[in-house]
Amino acid sequence: MGKAKVARQWRDRKRYLWVMGPLAPACSLLPSQLVLHTGLPIFWWIGPIVFFVAIPILDFFAGDDGVNPPEEAFEELSGDRFYRWCTYLFLPVQFISLAIAGYLWSDSALGVVDKIGLAVTIGLGSGIGINAAHELGHRVEKHERWLAKIALAPSAYGHFFVEHNRGHHVRVATPLDPASSRFGESLWHFLPRTIAGGMRSAVRLEGQRLRRQGRRWFSIGNNIIQAWAMTAALFAALLVAFGWQIAPYVLINAVIAFGLLEAVNYVEHYGLLRERKSNGRYEHCAPKHSWNSDRIVTNVLLFHLQRHSDHHANPTRRYQTLRTSDEAPQLPAGYATMVVLALFPPLWRRVMDPLVLAHYDGDVRRTNILPSARKRILTAHGYSDDDRVDAAVEHPRAAVPV
C-alpha cells in the first residue's frame, strides 16, 4: 500500500480530544460558580481535586492509548494546523483565568484560606501552561517561540525557554543536568537543586550565546530578559488593576506552577543514566533514558508529554506525532499519579527503585546515583565504594555531555 494511501486512511482518534488541553486552565473558571451554586468552599481547591484525584482515577479506568501514528502520516499530521491551534488556545484561557482570579483575590468578602485555594488552582493551570510553552518553545517558527515566552509569564519561569532547549536536552540523564533526578534522591531534595541549577545554567547558556554574537548579557536580544519582562509586565498589570493585596496570591500561583513543572521533571528521568564512553562523552540520548507512560487521559491533557522518550530522541517532532516506545522504561501510572507518589519519598522509592534496578538488570552502579548517598546505596546493594565517582559530578563545567 502506498504511503499517500496509508496517510489518507489513517485517522487520529484523539484529534478532537486535544481541545481538552486548554480545559486545564479553564478549571480556574469554575470555583466561584461551584461555590455559588453548592455553598461548598472546598471548590476553591478544585485544581488539586481535578489534577491529583480525578485525573488519576480517569487514567486508571481509561487505560493506555497504545496507538502510534504511522510514519506515512507524519508529514500530514505535522502540517495540520488544527493541532497548533489547540496549543495557541491555551494562552487566552490561561490569561482570562488569571484576570478573573485577580478580581476574586481583591474581594474582601473572600477568606484567606479560600484565596489560597484559588491561587493553588490557578497555579496548577499555570503549571500546565508551562507544558504548552514547552511544546511551542521547541518549534522553529518565530511566532511560536514568542508565544512560548508569553505562556511562561504567569509562572515567572521564563528562563525555562533557554535551559530546557539548550541545557536539559543536551545533558539529560547525566549528572550534569539539574533537571534529571538521581537514584536515592527525594523530590524535596531535588526541587531546590533543580530550581537553582536550572536558573544558573540558563543564565550561563544565554550569556555564551550573546557573547558569540558580540552582544552583552544585558541586551534586548536576551531571551531570558524578554521572558522575565513579560512576567513583570503581567504581574504589574494585575497589581494595578486589582491592588497590592493580591500580590501574595500571584506569587503562590507562580510557585505552584514551576513546582509542578519540576515535580514532573523529577518523574521523567528518575535514576536513569546515559553511559559514558571511553572518550569521556556520553552516549546519545535514546528512548531508554526517559520514563514513559501511555495513559490516555493525562496524555491528552499534557499534549503527549508522557511519550517523553520519543520527545527526547526527536525533539523537533510536534506533539501529535510522538510515539510510544517498547524500548522506553514504563511508569506504573500516569504522570499525575506519579507526582502524588513523589510527594511521599518512602512510597516513591518503594515503587520506583525496583523499576530502575530492573531497567539496569539489577546493577545499581549503572544508575544516576545521588552523590551524597552513593556509598550507602552501593553498600546496600552489595558493592564496595571503590568505583570512581564520575568526574562530571565533581567538575560539571569541564565535562563533555555528548
DRENDO-1510 file (C-alpha; in Angstrom, 1 decimal, always signed):
<recs>
REC; n; res; u; v; w
REC; 1; MET; +0.0; +0.0; +0.0 .
REC; 2; GLY; +1.4; +3.4; -1.0 .
REC; 3; LYS; +2.5; +6.0; +1.6 .
REC; 4; ALA; -0.1; +8.5; +0.4 .
REC; 5; LYS; -2.9; +6.0; +0.7 .
REC; 6; VAL; -1.9; +4.9; +4.2 .
REC; 7; ALA; -1.8; +8.6; +5.3 .
REC; 8; ARG; -5.3; +9.2; +3.9 .
REC; 9; GLN; -6.7; +6.1; +5.6 .
REC; 10; TRP; -5.2; +6.6; +9.0 .
REC; 11; ARG; -7.1; +9.0; +11.3 .
REC; 12; ASP; -6.0; +10.3; +14.7 .
REC; 13; ARG; -8.7; +9.0; +17.0 .
REC; 14; LYS; -7.6; +11.6; +19.6 .
REC; 15; ARG; -7.9; +14.5; +17.1 .
REC; 16; TYR; -10.8; +16.3; +18.8 .
REC; 17; LEU; -9.7; +15.3; +22.3 .
REC; 18; TRP; -6.8; +17.6; +22.0 .
REC; 19; VAL; -9.1; +20.6; +22.7 .
REC; 20; MET; -9.3; +19.2; +26.2 .
REC; 21; GLY; -5.7; +20.6; +26.8 .
REC; 22; PRO; -7.0; +24.2; +27.4 .
REC; 23; LEU; -9.5; +22.7; +29.9 .
REC; 24; ALA; -6.7; +22.6; +32.5 .
REC; 25; PRO; -6.6; +26.4; +33.0 .
REC; 26; ALA; -10.3; +26.5; +32.3 .
REC; 27; CYS; -10.8; +24.7; +35.7 .
REC; 28; SER; -9.8; +28.0; +37.2 .
REC; 29; LEU; -13.0; +29.5; +35.9 .
REC; 30; LEU; -15.1; +27.0; +37.8 .
REC; 31; PRO; -14.5; +27.7; +41.6 .
REC; 32; SER; -16.7; +30.8; +42.0 .
REC; 33; GLN; -19.6; +29.2; +40.2 .
REC; 34; LEU; -19.3; +25.9; +42.0 .
REC; 35; VAL; -19.1; +27.6; +45.4 .
REC; 36; LEU; -22.0; +29.9; +44.5 .
REC; 37; HIS; -24.3; +27.0; +43.5 .
REC; 38; THR; -23.3; +24.5; +46.1 .
REC; 39; GLY; -22.3; +26.6; +49.1 .
REC; 40; LEU; -19.2; +24.4; +49.5 .
REC; 41; PRO; -15.9; +26.4; +49.8 .
REC; 42; ILE; -13.9; +23.2; +49.1 .
REC; 43; PHE; -14.4; +24.0; +45.4 .
REC; 44; TRP; -11.9; +26.9; +45.7 .
REC; 45; TRP; -9.5; +24.0; +45.7 .
REC; 46; ILE; -10.9; +22.4; +42.6 .
REC; 47; GLY; -7.4; +22.3; +40.9 .
REC; 48; PRO; -5.8; +19.8; +43.3 .
REC; 49; ILE; -9.1; +17.8; +43.2 .
REC; 50; VAL; -9.0; +17.6; +39.4 .
REC; 51; PHE; -5.3; +17.1; +38.9 .
REC; 52; PHE; -4.4; +14.7; +41.8 .
REC; 53; VAL; -7.7; +12.8; +42.3 .
REC; 54; ALA; -10.0; +12.9; +39.3 .
REC; 55; ILE; -7.3; +12.6; +36.6 .
REC; 56; PRO; -5.5; +9.6; +38.2 .
REC; 57; ILE; -8.9; +7.9; +38.6 .
REC; 58; LEU; -9.8; +8.6; +34.9 .
REC; 59; ASP; -6.3; +7.4; +33.9 .
REC; 60; PHE; -6.9; +4.1; +35.8 .
REC; 61; PHE; -10.2; +3.3; +34.1 .
REC; 62; ALA; -9.4; +4.7; +30.6 .
REC; 63; GLY; -6.1; +2.8; +30.5 .
REC; 64; ASP; -3.3; +3.1; +27.9 .
REC; 65; ASP; -3.5; +4.6; +24.4 .
REC; 66; GLY; -1.2; +2.2; +22.6 .
REC; 67; VAL; -1.7; +3.7; +19.2 .
REC; 68; ASN; +1.2; +5.2; +17.2 .
REC; 69; PRO; +0.8; +7.3; +14.1 .
REC; 70; PRO; +2.4; +5.6; +11.1 .
REC; 71; GLU; +5.4; +7.2; +9.5 .
REC; 72; GLU; +3.5; +7.7; +6.3 .
REC; 73; ALA; +1.1; +10.0; +8.2 .
REC; 74; PHE; +3.9; +12.1; +9.8 .
REC; 75; GLU; +4.1; +14.9; +7.2 .
REC; 76; GLU; +0.3; +15.3; +7.1 .
REC; 77; LEU; +0.0; +15.3; +10.9 .
REC; 78; SER; +2.8; +17.8; +11.3 .
REC; 79; GLY; +1.4; +20.2; +8.8 .
REC; 80; ASP; -2.2; +20.1; +10.2 .
REC; 81; ARG; -2.7; +23.5; +11.8 .
REC; 82; PHE; -5.6; +22.3; +13.9 .
REC; 83; TYR; -3.1; +20.8; +16.4 .
REC; 84; ARG; -1.2; +24.1; +16.6 .
REC; 85; TRP; -4.4; +26.0; +17.4 .
REC; 86; CYS; -5.0; +23.6; +20.3 .
REC; 87; THR; -1.8; +24.9; +21.9 .
REC; 88; TYR; -2.5; +28.5; +20.9 .
REC; 89; LEU; -6.0; +28.4; +22.5 .
REC; 90; PHE; -4.3; +27.6; +25.8 .
REC; 91; LEU; -3.0; +31.2; +26.2 .
REC; 92; PRO; -6.2; +33.2; +26.2 .
REC; 93; VAL; -7.9; +30.8; +28.5 .
REC; 94; GLN; -4.9; +31.0; +30.8 .
REC; 95; PHE; -4.8; +34.8; +30.9 .
REC; 96; ILE; -8.6; +35.2; +31.3 .
REC; 97; SER; -8.5; +32.8; +34.2 .
REC; 98; LEU; -5.7; +34.8; +35.9 .
REC; 99; ALA; -7.6; +38.0; +35.4 .
REC; 100; ILE; -10.8; +36.6; +37.0 .
REC; 101; ALA; -8.7; +35.2; +39.8 .
REC; 102; GLY; -7.2; +38.7; +40.4 .
REC; 103; TYR; -10.7; +40.1; +40.7 .
REC; 104; LEU; -11.6; +37.4; +43.2 .
REC; 105; TRP; -8.4; +37.8; +45.2 .
REC; 106; SER; -9.2; +41.5; +45.6 .
REC; 107; ASP; -12.6; +40.8; +47.1 .
REC; 108; SER; -12.5; +41.3; +50.9 .
REC; 109; ALA; -15.5; +39.0; +51.3 .
REC; 110; LEU; -13.4; +36.0; +50.4 .
REC; 111; GLY; -11.4; +34.4; +53.2 .
REC; 112; VAL; -7.6; +33.9; +53.1 .
REC; 113; VAL; -7.9; +30.1; +53.0 .
REC; 114; ASP; -10.3; +30.3; +50.1 .
REC; 115; LYS; -8.0; +32.7; +48.3 .
REC; 116; ILE; -5.0; +30.4; +48.8 .
REC; 117; GLY; -7.1; +27.5; +47.4 .
REC; 118; LEU; -7.9; +29.6; +44.3 .
REC; 119; ALA; -4.2; +30.5; +44.0 .
REC; 120; VAL; -3.2; +26.8; +44.1 .
REC; 121; THR; -5.9; +26.1; +41.5 .
REC; 122; ILE; -4.7; +28.9; +39.2 .
REC; 123; GLY; -1.1; +27.8; +39.8 .
REC; 124; LEU; -1.7; +24.3; +38.6 .
REC; 125; GLY; -3.3; +25.7; +35.5 .
REC; 126; SER; -0.2; +27.9; +35.0 .
REC; 127; GLY; +2.0; +24.8; +35.5 .
REC; 128; ILE; +0.1; +23.0; +32.7 .
REC; 129; GLY; +0.7; +26.2; +30.8 .
REC; 130; ILE; +4.4; +25.6; +31.1 .
REC; 131; ASN; +3.8; +22.4; +29.1 .
REC; 132; ALA; +2.1; +24.4; +26.4 .
REC; 133; ALA; +5.2; +26.7; +26.4 .
REC; 134; HIS; +7.4; +23.6; +26.2 .
REC; 135; GLU; +5.6; +22.5; +23.0 .
REC; 136; LEU; +5.8; +25.9; +21.4 .
REC; 137; GLY; +9.4; +26.6; +22.5 .
REC; 138; HIS; +10.7; +23.6; +20.5 .
REC; 139; ARG; +9.4; +25.0; +17.3 .
REC; 140; VAL; +11.4; +26.9; +14.7 .
REC; 141; GLU; +8.6; +29.2; +13.8 .
REC; 142; LYS; +9.4; +32.6; +15.3 .
REC; 143; HIS; +5.9; +33.4; +16.4 .
REC; 144; GLU; +5.5; +30.1; +18.2 .
REC; 145; ARG; +8.7; +30.8; +20.2 .
REC; 146; TRP; +7.4; +34.2; +21.2 .
REC; 147; LEU; +4.1; +32.5; +22.3 .
REC; 148; ALA; +6.2; +30.1; +24.4 .
REC; 149; LYS; +7.7; +33.1; +26.3 .
REC; 150; ILE; +4.2; +34.6; +26.8 .
REC; 151; ALA; +2.9; +31.3; +28.1 .
REC; 152; LEU; +5.7; +31.2; +30.7 .
REC; 153; ALA; +4.8; +34.7; +32.0 .
REC; 154; PRO; +2.3; +33.6; +34.7 .
REC; 155; SER; +4.8; +31.1; +36.2 .
REC; 156; ALA; +7.7; +33.6; +36.3 .
REC; 157; TYR; +9.8; +30.8; +34.9 .
REC; 158; GLY; +10.9; +32.4; +31.6 .
REC; 159; HIS; +14.5; +31.1; +31.8 .
REC; 160; PHE; +13.0; +27.6; +31.2 .
REC; 161; PHE; +12.8; +28.7; +27.5 .
REC; 162; VAL; +16.6; +28.7; +27.4 .
REC; 163; GLU; +17.5; +26.0; +29.9 .
REC; 164; HIS; +15.2; +23.3; +28.6 .
REC; 165; ASN; +16.1; +23.6; +24.9 .
REC; 166; ARG; +19.8; +24.2; +25.2 .
REC; 167; GLY; +20.6; +22.7; +28.6 .
REC; 168; HIS; +18.3; +19.9; +29.5 .
REC; 169; HIS; +18.1; +18.3; +26.1 .
REC; 170; VAL; +21.9; +18.2; +25.8 .
REC; 171; ARG; +22.6; +16.9; +29.3 .
REC; 172; VAL; +19.5; +14.9; +30.1 .
REC; 173; ALA; +20.1; +11.6; +32.1 .
REC; 174; THR; +23.6; +12.7; +33.1 .
REC; 175; PRO; +25.0; +14.1; +36.4 .
REC; 176; LEU; +25.4; +17.4; +34.6 .
REC; 177; ASP; +21.7; +18.0; +34.3 .
REC; 178; PRO; +19.9; +19.7; +37.2 .
REC; 179; ALA; +16.6; +18.6; +35.8 .
REC; 180; SER; +17.4; +14.9; +35.9 .
REC; 181; SER; +16.6; +13.4; +39.3 .
REC; 182; ARG; +19.0; +10.8; +40.8 .
REC; 183; PHE; +18.6; +7.4; +42.3 .
REC; 184; GLY; +18.0; +7.8; +46.0 .
REC; 185; GLU; +17.1; +11.5; +45.7 .
REC; 186; SER; +13.8; +12.6; +47.1 .
REC; 187; LEU; +11.5; +15.2; +45.4 .
REC; 188; TRP; +12.2; +17.6; +48.3 .
REC; 189; HIS; +16.0; +17.4; +47.8 .
REC; 190; PHE; +15.6; +17.6; +44.0 .
REC; 191; LEU; +13.4; +20.8; +44.0 .
REC; 192; PRO; +15.9; +23.3; +45.3 .
REC; 193; ARG; +18.7; +21.7; +43.3 .
REC; 194; THR; +16.9; +21.9; +40.0 .
REC; 195; ILE; +15.3; +25.3; +40.5 .
REC; 196; ALA; +18.7; +26.9; +41.4 .
REC; 197; GLY; +20.7; +24.8; +39.0 .
REC; 198; GLY; +18.4; +25.4; +36.1 .
REC; 199; MET; +18.4; +29.2; +36.5 .
REC; 200; ARG; +22.2; +29.3; +36.8 .
REC; 201; SER; +22.6; +27.1; +33.7 .
REC; 202; ALA; +20.1; +29.3; +31.7 .
REC; 203; VAL; +22.0; +32.5; +32.6 .
REC; 204; ARG; +25.3; +30.9; +31.6 .
REC; 205; LEU; +24.0; +29.5; +28.3 .
REC; 206; GLU; +22.3; +32.7; +27.2 .
REC; 207; GLY; +25.5; +34.6; +28.1 .
REC; 208; GLN; +27.5; +32.3; +25.9 .
REC; 209; ARG; +25.1; +32.7; +23.0 .
REC; 210; LEU; +25.2; +36.5; +23.3 .
REC; 211; ARG; +29.0; +36.6; +23.5 .
REC; 212; ARG; +29.2; +34.6; +20.3 .
REC; 213; GLN; +27.1; +37.3; +18.7 .
REC; 214; GLY; +29.2; +40.1; +20.1 .
REC; 215; ARG; +26.5; +41.3; +22.5 .
REC; 216; ARG; +26.4; +41.9; +26.2 .
REC; 217; TRP; +24.1; +39.9; +28.6 .
REC; 218; PHE; +22.0; +42.9; +29.4 .
REC; 219; SER; +20.7; +43.5; +25.9 .
REC; 220; ILE; +17.3; +43.5; +24.3 .
REC; 221; GLY; +18.2; +40.3; +22.4 .
REC; 222; ASN; +18.5; +38.3; +25.7 .
REC; 223; ASN; +15.7; +35.6; +25.7 .
REC; 224; ILE; +15.7; +35.5; +29.5 .
REC; 225; ILE; +15.3; +39.2; +29.9 .
REC; 226; GLN; +12.5; +39.2; +27.3 .
REC; 227; ALA; +10.6; +36.4; +29.2 .
REC; 228; TRP; +11.2; +38.0; +32.6 .
REC; 229; ALA; +10.0; +41.3; +31.3 .
REC; 230; MET; +6.7; +39.7; +30.2 .
REC; 231; THR; +6.2; +38.4; +33.7 .
REC; 232; ALA; +7.0; +41.8; +35.2 .
REC; 233; ALA; +4.5; +43.4; +32.9 .
REC; 234; LEU; +1.8; +40.8; +33.6 .
REC; 235; PHE; +2.2; +41.0; +37.4 .
REC; 236; ALA; +2.4; +44.8; +37.3 .
REC; 237; ALA; -0.9; +45.0; +35.3 .
REC; 238; LEU; -2.6; +42.6; +37.8 .
REC; 239; LEU; -1.5; +44.7; +40.7 .
REC; 240; VAL; -2.5; +48.0; +39.1 .
REC; 241; ALA; -5.9; +46.5; +38.2 .
REC; 242; PHE; -6.7; +44.8; +41.4 .
REC; 243; GLY; -4.5; +46.2; +44.1 .
REC; 244; TRP; -1.3; +45.2; +46.0 .
REC; 245; GLN; -3.3; +42.9; +48.3 .
REC; 246; ILE; -3.4; +40.2; +45.6 .
REC; 247; ALA; +0.5; +40.1; +45.4 .
REC; 248; PRO; +0.8; +37.0; +47.8 .
REC; 249; TYR; -1.7; +35.0; +45.7 .
REC; 250; VAL; +0.0; +35.9; +42.4 .
REC; 251; LEU; +3.3; +34.6; +43.9 .
REC; 252; ILE; +1.6; +31.4; +45.2 .
REC; 253; ASN; +0.3; +30.9; +41.7 .
REC; 254; ALA; +3.9; +31.1; +40.3 .
REC; 255; VAL; +5.5; +28.9; +42.9 .
REC; 256; ILE; +2.8; +26.2; +42.4 .
REC; 257; ALA; +3.3; +26.4; +38.6 .
REC; 258; PHE; +7.0; +25.9; +38.5 .
REC; 259; GLY; +6.9; +23.5; +41.4 .
REC; 260; LEU; +4.5; +21.3; +39.3 .
REC; 261; LEU; +6.9; +21.6; +36.3 .
REC; 262; GLU; +9.9; +20.4; +38.4 .
REC; 263; ALA; +7.9; +17.7; +40.0 .
REC; 264; VAL; +7.1; +16.3; +36.5 .
REC; 265; ASN; +10.8; +16.7; +35.7 .
REC; 266; TYR; +11.6; +14.6; +38.7 .
REC; 267; VAL; +9.3; +11.8; +37.5 .
REC; 268; GLU; +10.6; +11.9; +33.9 .
REC; 269; HIS; +14.2; +10.8; +34.4 .
REC; 270; TYR; +14.5; +9.4; +37.9 .
REC; 271; GLY; +17.6; +7.3; +38.3 .
REC; 272; LEU; +18.3; +7.0; +34.5 .
REC; 273; LEU; +21.8; +7.4; +33.2 .
REC; 274; ARG; +23.4; +7.6; +29.8 .
REC; 275; GLU; +26.6; +5.5; +29.6 .
REC; 276; ARG; +29.9; +7.4; +29.4 .
REC; 277; LYS; +32.1; +6.3; +26.5 .
REC; 278; SER; +35.9; +5.9; +26.6 .
REC; 279; ASN; +36.4; +9.3; +25.1 .
REC; 280; GLY; +34.6; +10.9; +28.0 .
REC; 281; ARG; +31.5; +11.7; +26.1 .
REC; 282; TYR; +28.1; +10.4; +27.0 .
REC; 283; GLU; +26.2; +8.2; +24.6 .
REC; 284; HIS; +23.4; +9.9; +22.6 .
REC; 285; CYS; +20.1; +10.2; +24.2 .
REC; 286; ALA; +17.8; +7.3; +23.4 .
REC; 287; PRO; +14.2; +6.2; +24.4 .
REC; 288; LYS; +15.7; +4.2; +27.3 .
REC; 289; HIS; +16.7; +7.4; +29.0 .
REC; 290; SER; +13.2; +8.7; +29.9 .
REC; 291; TRP; +10.3; +7.3; +31.8 .
REC; 292; ASN; +7.2; +6.9; +29.7 .
REC; 293; SER; +3.5; +6.4; +30.4 .
REC; 294; ASP; +0.9; +6.0; +27.7 .
REC; 295; ARG; -2.2; +6.7; +29.9 .
REC; 296; ILE; -4.5; +8.3; +27.5 .
REC; 297; VAL; -6.2; +10.9; +29.8 .
REC; 298; THR; -3.0; +12.6; +31.0 .
REC; 299; ASN; -1.5; +12.3; +27.6 .
REC; 300; VAL; -4.3; +14.3; +26.1 .
REC; 301; LEU; -4.2; +17.0; +28.9 .
REC; 302; LEU; -0.4; +17.3; +28.6 .
REC; 303; PHE; -0.1; +17.2; +24.8 .
REC; 304; HIS; +1.7; +13.8; +24.8 .
REC; 305; LEU; +4.3; +14.8; +27.3 .
REC; 306; GLN; +4.2; +11.3; +28.7 .
REC; 307; ARG; +5.6; +10.0; +25.4 .
REC; 308; HIS; +8.8; +11.6; +26.7 .
REC; 309; SER; +11.3; +9.1; +25.3 .
REC; 310; ASP; +10.3; +9.9; +21.7 .
REC; 311; HIS; +10.4; +13.6; +22.5 .
REC; 312; HIS; +14.0; +13.4; +23.7 .
REC; 313; ALA; +15.0; +11.2; +20.8 .
REC; 314; ASN; +13.2; +13.5; +18.3 .
REC; 315; PRO; +12.7; +16.9; +20.0 .
REC; 316; THR; +11.5; +18.6; +16.8 .
REC; 317; ARG; +8.5; +16.3; +16.4 .
REC; 318; ARG; +5.2; +18.0; +17.2 .
REC; 319; TYR; +3.2; +16.5; +20.0 .
REC; 320; GLN; +0.6; +14.8; +17.8 .
REC; 321; THR; +3.3; +12.8; +16.0 .
REC; 322; LEU; +5.0; +11.4; +19.1 .
REC; 323; ARG; +5.1; +7.7; +19.5 .
REC; 324; THR; +5.2; +5.3; +22.5 .
REC; 325; SER; +8.2; +3.0; +22.6 .
REC; 326; ASP; +8.8; -0.5; +23.8 .
REC; 327; GLU; +12.4; +0.4; +24.4 .
REC; 328; ALA; +11.4; +3.1; +27.0 .
REC; 329; PRO; +11.0; +2.2; +30.6 .
REC; 330; GLN; +7.4; +2.4; +31.6 .
REC; 331; LEU; +5.9; +4.0; +34.6 .
REC; 332; PRO; +3.2; +2.1; +36.5 .
REC; 333; ALA; +0.7; +5.0; +36.2 .
REC; 334; GLY; +0.3; +8.4; +34.6 .
REC; 335; TYR; +2.3; +11.5; +35.5 .
REC; 336; ALA; -0.5; +12.9; +37.7 .
REC; 337; THR; -0.5; +9.8; +39.8 .
REC; 338; MET; +3.3; +9.6; +39.9 .
REC; 339; VAL; +3.6; +13.2; +41.1 .
REC; 340; VAL; +1.4; +12.3; +44.1 .
REC; 341; LEU; +3.6; +9.3; +44.9 .
REC; 342; ALA; +6.7; +11.6; +44.7 .
REC; 343; LEU; +5.3; +13.8; +47.4 .
REC; 344; PHE; +5.9; +10.8; +49.8 .
REC; 345; PRO; +9.6; +9.7; +49.3 .
REC; 346; PRO; +9.3; +6.3; +51.1 .
REC; 347; LEU; +6.3; +5.4; +48.9 .
REC; 348; TRP; +8.1; +6.7; +45.8 .
REC; 349; ARG; +11.2; +4.6; +46.5 .
REC; 350; ARG; +9.2; +1.5; +47.3 .
REC; 351; VAL; +7.5; +1.8; +43.8 .
REC; 352; MET; +10.3; +3.2; +41.6 .
REC; 353; ASP; +13.6; +1.9; +42.9 .
REC; 354; PRO; +12.9; -1.7; +41.9 .
REC; 355; LEU; +11.8; -0.5; +38.4 .
REC; 356; VAL; +15.0; +1.5; +38.0 .
REC; 357; LEU; +17.1; -1.5; +39.0 .
REC; 358; ALA; +15.1; -3.8; +36.7 .
REC; 359; HIS; +15.9; -1.4; +33.8 .
REC; 360; TYR; +19.6; -1.9; +34.5 .
REC; 361; ASP; +19.5; -5.6; +35.1 .
REC; 362; GLY; +19.9; -5.2; +38.9 .
REC; 363; ASP; +23.2; -3.3; +38.6 .
REC; 364; VAL; +22.8; -0.1; +40.7 .
REC; 365; ARG; +26.2; +1.1; +39.6 .
REC; 366; ARG; +24.7; +1.9; +36.1 .
REC; 367; THR; +22.1; +4.3; +37.6 .
REC; 368; ASN; +22.4; +8.0; +38.1 .
REC; 369; ILE; +23.1; +7.8; +41.9 .
REC; 370; LEU; +22.7; +10.8; +44.3 .
REC; 371; PRO; +26.4; +11.5; +45.1 .
REC; 372; SER; +25.8; +12.1; +48.8 .
REC; 373; ALA; +24.1; +8.7; +49.1 .
REC; 374; ARG; +26.4; +6.8; +46.8 .
REC; 375; LYS; +28.4; +4.9; +49.4 .
REC; 376; ARG; +25.2; +3.9; +51.3 .
REC; 377; ILE; +23.4; +2.8; +48.2 .
REC; 378; LEU; +26.3; +0.8; +46.8 .
REC; 379; THR; +26.9; -0.9; +50.2 .
REC; 380; ALA; +23.2; -1.8; +50.5 .
REC; 381; HIS; +23.3; -3.5; +47.1 .
REC; 382; GLY; +26.5; -5.5; +47.8 .
REC; 383; TYR; +29.1; -3.3; +46.1 .
REC; 384; SER; +32.1; -1.6; +47.6 .
REC; 385; ASP; +32.7; +2.1; +47.3 .
REC; 386; ASP; +35.8; +1.8; +45.2 .
REC; 387; ASP; +34.1; +2.8; +42.0 .
REC; 388; ARG; +35.4; +6.1; +40.6 .
REC; 389; VAL; +32.9; +8.9; +41.1 .
REC; 390; ASP; +32.1; +10.3; +37.7 .
REC; 391; ALA; +34.1; +13.4; +37.0 .
REC; 392; ALA; +31.0; +15.1; +35.7 .
REC; 393; VAL; +29.7; +15.2; +39.3 .
REC; 394; GLU; +32.7; +16.9; +40.7 .
REC; 395; HIS; +33.5; +19.2; +37.7 .
REC; 396; PRO; +30.3; +19.8; +35.8 .
REC; 397; ARG; +31.6; +22.6; +33.6 .
REC; 398; ALA; +34.6; +20.6; +32.5 .
REC; 399; ALA; +32.7; +17.5; +31.5 .
REC; 400; VAL; +31.6; +16.7; +28.0 .
REC; 401; PRO; +27.8; +16.0; +27.8 .
REC; 402; VAL; +27.6; +14.2; +24.4 .
</recs>
